[in-house]
């Protein structure tokens, strides 16, 4: 049985439908774009919600048992499938791929002789983008988590000094009184307007777990989010 890789490629929020039909809830979906799961075929990966697994599992089992070419040439990679979960308010698109595929490779030895090898690639992970050179940039940022109603300004200002990145995060609300990043508390840098913070960014193209404490409700609430900064969008400020 082959191992299967499940990648969260796209998460969409139908805000008009949410406002019209959905009761307000927190942590409706904690998945984020770029998140990767692996499974041996029949076992639901830790962290993957039950409703998504119910939709994905028939395709996972087919690919895990060597099935290919689902729906007669639907996918460019025959050992894969593109599946969405059954959440009508915030559907998530998953790429499901069979791993542990062997292929033949010839390697030239140090004495000029060619050697045949069998190579297997399993659970490949994309490398995080390196920090840009010291300077000031703008960078697109996406937010996931919470109820899906909160947003942050994008692009965001990104400053790099001594190889360390700091982002200026401007929320869509004036009601955030602190943020937590890697256990450290960060206070707003402004006293008027929407809540603004300067927080460290450890890597581009990699989801950053943060907590925002909101006082918009009757009692303060810490809400978990992820922020992802897209390296391809970097523009140096002039």
N, C-alpha and C positions, 0 to 999 in steps of 0.2 A: 504494500500500500504506500502511495506517495504522500509526502507531506504537502500541505496546502498553505499558501500565503494569501492573506486577505488584507488588502490595503484600502483605507478610506480615501477616496479620491475627491469627492465633492459632497458638501453638506449645504443644503438649501433650506431657507426659511421663508415660508409663504406668510409674511407678516399680516397681510390683509385677512387671510383666512383665520390666523391665530386670534386677531383682535375681534373678529366677528363671531367665532364659534368656540374658541378654546377657553376653558377656565384657567386663570393664572396659576402656573406651577413653576417650581424651581427644579433645576437639574433634570429637565425633560430629556436631554441627550448630552452625555459627557464625551462623545466621540469628537475627534478633531481631524481635519484634513492632514494626510500624511501618516496617520497612525497605522501601525502594522501589527497584524496578529498572525500566528501560525497554529496549525492544528494537524493532528495525525489522521484526520478524516472524519471521525465520528464524535470527537470530544469538542464541546464548545470552548473556545479560548477564553481565558480569564479576561474580564473587562468588556467583553462583547455582550450587548444586551440580548435578552431572550427573544424579543420580537424580531430583531435582525437575524439571529441565528435560525429561527424558524423559516425565514425566507431563503437564507443562504444554504442551509444544510443539504438540500437535495442536489445542488450543483457541486458543493464541496465533496459529497460522497461519490458523485459520478467521476469527478476529476481524480479523486484519491484512488479510485479503483482502475485508473488508466483510461477512462473515457475521454474522448476528444471530439472536436468538431460539433459542438452543441449547436443545434438548430441549423445544421447544414451550411457551414461557412460563415456563420455570424461574426466570429472574432478573427482578427488577423493572426493571433496566436491561437491555434486550435486547442491548446491545453489550458484555456482560460475562459472566463465568463465575466460580464459586467452586469451586476445585479443591484437593484435598489431595495431598501427596506420598505416596510409597509406603513411608515409614519406619514400621514397625509399632510401634516403641518410642516415638518422639517425632514423631508426625505434625504437619505444618505445613499450615495452611489459607491459601491464596493467593486474593486477589481479582485477577482478570485483566480489564482494561478497555481498550477501544479509545480512543485519543486522537485529536487533530487533527480533531474534529468541528466543522464550521462552523455558526453560527447567525446569524440576522438580528437586528439591534438598531437601534432608532431613538434618535437622540441630539438633544436640543434645543439649538440653537445660541444664541450670545449675543444674536442679533438676533431671537430668537423663531421661527426657522425650524427645522423638523425635517429631519434628514439620516439617510438609511439607511446602515447599515454592516454589513459581514460580519465577524464576530468568530470567532476560533479560540482555544481554550484547549488548551494542550499541556503535559504534564508538570507539572501543578499539584502543589504541595507544601504540606502543612499548616504553618501558622505555629506556632513554639514558643510555649508559654505564658510570659507575663512573670513575673518574680520577684514574689512577694507582698510586702506591706509588711513592714518590719522587725518581727521578733517571733519567737516560738517556735511551731512547728507539729508535727503528725504528718502523715505522708504515706505512702501505699501505695507500695511499691517491688517491682518484679519483677526477677528475675535470669535471665539466659540465659548459656549457655556451659559450658565444662568438660564433665564427664561427665553433668551433669544431677542429680547427687546433692547437691551443695552448695546450701544455702539461706541466706538472710539474714532477720532478723526484719522483719516487715511488719505494721503500719506502722512506719516509722522516724522518729526525731526529726529535725526540720529546723529549723535556726536561720538567720534572715536578719538580717544586720547591714550597714548601709550598702549595701543592695541585693545583697549577696553571700550566697549560700546555702551552708550547711555541713550535711552529713548525718552522723548517727551510724549506722554500719553494724555490726551485730552478726551474726557468722557462726554457723553451726550447728556449728562445730568450734573447739576451742582451738588449732588447729595452724597458723594463719596468722600469720607473723612480720612481714610487711610487705605494703603495697599500693602500687601505682603508679597514679597518675592524671595524665595528660598529662605523663608523664616524671618527675614528682615522687614521691619515696618518702615514705610515711606509715607510722609505727610504731604499734603498738597503744597504746591509752590505758589498758589494764588489764594486770594480771599474773596474774589468776586468772579462771577461767571461760572462756566462749567468746570468741574474739578479737573485739575491738571497736576500731573506727577512726573518726576524724572526717575526712571528705574533702570537698573542694569539689564543688559541683554547678553546672554551667554553665547548665543549662536544664531545665525541667520538660517532660515528655512527649517527651523526646528521649533516645535511648539514650546512656548514658555508658560509654565504653570504660575498663575498669579491669583491672588485673592483681593477682591474689592469689598470694603465694608461700606454699606449704604445705610443712610439714616432716613431714607424716603418713607419707610414703613413705620408703624407705631413703635417698634423697637429696632435697634440696629441689627443688621444681618450681614454676616460674612458670606460672600458668594464666590464660588470658584470659577475661574475663566482660564482659557489659554489664548495667548497672543502669538502670532506667527509673523515674522518679518521676512519679506520676500527679497532675496538678494538680487534677483533679476530686475527689480524696480528701482534699485539704488540710483540716485542722481546727486551729484556733488553740488552743494549749495554755492552760489556765487556771491 
